[in-house]
Amino acid sequence: MSAATSDMILTRAAAEEFLYREAELLETNDLDAWLALFEEGGRYQIPTTDAPDDADPTKVQFFIADDWDLLNARVIRLQSRNAHAENPRSRTHRMISNVRVSPMDDGTWSVKASFIIHRIRDGRADPYLGRYDHTLVSTGDGLRFRVRKSWLATESVAPAGRLSFIL
């Protein structure tokens, strides 16, 4: 993992721009550029809807708990024809709001936000509502995810509501 640059101040506007850029990359399915938003060793997590806020993926069930290797494998699979649940690909529309930034003791930043993602597939538009709870780090190449965590606000995932796309 890259070392954090602790002398940088992360503004809400800069965090919003980072999240908006990420949303654009996901909506245009530029998964290589999306993966580049992670520092090496980064993690992608989606806790289950009943997981507590301090959930540890080694002790509590998660929908997704990808370490760096699994995250890379996920991107490769989603770009291949082997991602049957995403062939053809879902279309998404993302709205991000209520962005909050807090510095952490280790020189990283906690970036929290609310989201609504509409997933369009098979003639349906399904909403996914929730909140982000990310850990960002500043690198020589700009901001990067150390942990990208998406919490679903719903009590369950709708029947046939697959999480085969990036939430």
C-alpha positions as CSV (number, residue, x, y, z in Angstrom):
1,M,0.0,0.0,0.0
2,S,1.1,3.5,-0.7
3,A,1.9,5.8,2.2
4,A,-0.6,8.5,2.9
5,T,0.4,12.1,2.5
6,S,-0.7,13.6,5.8
7,D,0.0,17.3,4.9
8,M,-2.7,17.5,2.3
9,I,-6.2,18.8,3.3
10,L,-9.0,17.1,1.5
11,T,-11.9,19.4,0.9
12,R,-15.5,18.3,0.4
13,A,-15.4,19.7,-3.2
14,A,-12.4,17.5,-4.0
15,A,-14.0,14.5,-2.4
16,E,-17.2,15.1,-4.4
17,E,-15.2,15.5,-7.6
18,F,-13.5,12.2,-6.9
19,L,-16.8,10.4,-6.3
20,Y,-18.5,12.0,-9.4
21,R,-15.5,10.9,-11.5
22,E,-15.9,7.3,-10.1
23,A,-19.6,7.4,-10.9
24,E,-18.9,8.4,-14.5
25,L,-16.3,5.6,-14.9
26,L,-18.8,3.1,-13.7
27,E,-21.7,4.4,-15.8
28,T,-19.5,4.2,-18.9
29,N,-18.1,0.8,-17.8
30,D,-14.5,1.9,-17.8
31,L,-13.5,-0.7,-15.3
32,D,-9.7,-0.4,-15.8
33,A,-9.8,3.3,-15.0
34,W,-12.2,2.5,-12.1
35,L,-9.7,0.0,-10.7
36,A,-6.9,2.6,-11.0
37,L,-8.9,4.7,-8.4
38,F,-7.7,2.1,-5.8
39,E,-4.3,2.1,-4.2
40,E,-2.5,-1.3,-4.5
41,G,-3.9,-3.5,-1.8
42,G,-7.2,-1.7,-1.7
43,R,-10.5,-3.4,-0.7
44,Y,-14.1,-3.3,-2.0
45,Q,-16.8,-4.3,0.4
46,I,-20.6,-4.5,0.6
47,P,-21.8,-5.7,4.0
48,T,-25.1,-7.5,4.3
49,T,-28.1,-5.4,5.2
50,D,-28.0,-6.6,8.8
51,A,-24.3,-6.1,9.5
52,P,-23.4,-3.7,12.3
53,D,-21.5,-0.5,11.4
54,D,-18.2,-1.8,12.7
55,A,-18.6,-5.2,10.8
56,D,-15.4,-7.1,10.1
57,P,-15.7,-9.2,6.9
58,T,-13.6,-11.9,8.6
59,K,-16.2,-12.3,11.3
60,V,-19.5,-11.2,9.7
61,Q,-21.1,-12.2,6.4
62,F,-20.7,-9.6,3.6
63,F,-22.3,-9.6,0.1
64,I,-18.8,-8.7,-1.2
65,A,-15.5,-8.6,0.7
66,D,-12.9,-8.3,-2.0
67,D,-9.2,-8.0,-1.1
68,W,-6.9,-6.7,-3.8
69,D,-6.6,-10.0,-5.7
70,L,-10.3,-10.6,-5.7
71,L,-11.0,-7.0,-6.8
72,N,-8.7,-7.4,-9.8
73,A,-10.3,-10.8,-10.6
74,R,-13.8,-9.2,-10.4
75,V,-12.8,-6.5,-13.0
76,I,-11.3,-9.1,-15.3
77,R,-14.4,-11.2,-15.1
78,L,-16.8,-8.3,-15.6
79,Q,-14.9,-7.4,-18.8
80,S,-15.1,-10.9,-20.1
81,R,-18.0,-12.9,-21.6
82,N,-17.9,-15.1,-18.5
83,A,-19.8,-12.6,-16.4
84,H,-23.2,-14.2,-17.4
85,A,-25.2,-12.1,-14.9
86,E,-23.8,-9.0,-16.7
87,N,-24.0,-10.1,-20.3
88,P,-25.4,-7.9,-21.7
89,R,-24.2,-5.3,-19.2
90,S,-26.6,-3.4,-16.9
91,R,-26.9,0.3,-17.4
92,T,-26.7,2.4,-14.3
93,H,-27.6,5.9,-13.3
94,R,-25.9,7.2,-10.1
95,M,-26.7,10.1,-7.8
96,I,-24.4,10.9,-4.9
97,S,-25.2,13.4,-2.2
98,N,-24.5,14.5,1.4
99,V,-20.7,14.1,1.1
100,R,-18.8,14.5,4.4
101,V,-15.1,14.4,4.8
102,S,-13.2,13.7,8.1
103,P,-9.4,13.4,8.6
104,M,-8.3,10.2,10.3
105,D,-5.4,9.8,12.6
106,D,-3.3,7.8,10.1
107,G,-3.3,10.5,7.5
108,T,-6.2,9.1,5.5
109,W,-9.7,10.5,5.1
110,S,-13.1,9.1,5.9
111,V,-15.5,10.0,3.1
112,K,-19.1,9.3,3.7
113,A,-21.9,9.9,1.2
114,S,-25.4,8.9,0.3
115,F,-26.2,7.2,-3.0
116,I,-29.1,6.1,-5.2
117,I,-28.2,3.9,-8.1
118,H,-30.8,2.9,-10.6
119,R,-29.9,-0.3,-12.4
120,I,-31.6,-0.8,-15.7
121,R,-31.7,-4.4,-16.9
122,D,-34.2,-6.7,-18.5
123,G,-36.8,-3.9,-19.0
124,R,-36.7,-3.0,-15.3
125,A,-35.2,-0.1,-13.4
126,D,-34.3,-1.2,-9.8
127,P,-33.2,1.4,-7.3
128,Y,-30.4,0.6,-4.9
129,L,-30.2,3.1,-2.0
130,G,-27.5,3.4,0.6
131,R,-24.5,5.1,1.9
132,Y,-20.8,5.0,1.2
133,D,-18.2,4.8,3.9
134,H,-14.9,5.1,2.2
135,T,-11.3,5.5,3.3
136,L,-9.3,7.6,0.9
137,V,-5.6,8.1,0.7
138,S,-3.5,10.7,-1.1
139,T,-0.8,9.3,-3.4
140,G,1.5,10.8,-5.9
141,D,-1.1,10.0,-8.5
142,G,-4.0,11.7,-6.6
143,L,-6.7,10.3,-4.3
144,R,-7.2,6.6,-4.1
145,F,-9.5,4.2,-2.3
146,R,-8.0,2.2,0.5
147,V,-11.4,0.8,1.4
148,R,-14.5,1.3,-0.7
149,K,-17.5,0.3,1.3
150,S,-21.2,0.4,0.1
151,W,-23.9,0.0,2.7
152,L,-27.4,-0.8,1.3
153,A,-30.2,1.0,3.1
154,T,-32.8,-1.6,2.2
155,E,-33.7,-4.5,4.4
156,S,-33.3,-6.9,1.6
157,V,-32.2,-7.2,-2.0
158,A,-35.3,-7.6,-4.3
159,P,-35.9,-11.0,-5.9
160,A,-33.6,-11.3,-8.9
161,G,-31.8,-8.1,-7.6
162,R,-28.3,-9.4,-8.3
163,L,-25.3,-7.5,-7.1
164,S,-23.3,-8.5,-10.2
165,F,-22.6,-4.8,-11.0
166,I,-20.4,-2.4,-9.1
167,L,-22.5,-0.9,-6.3
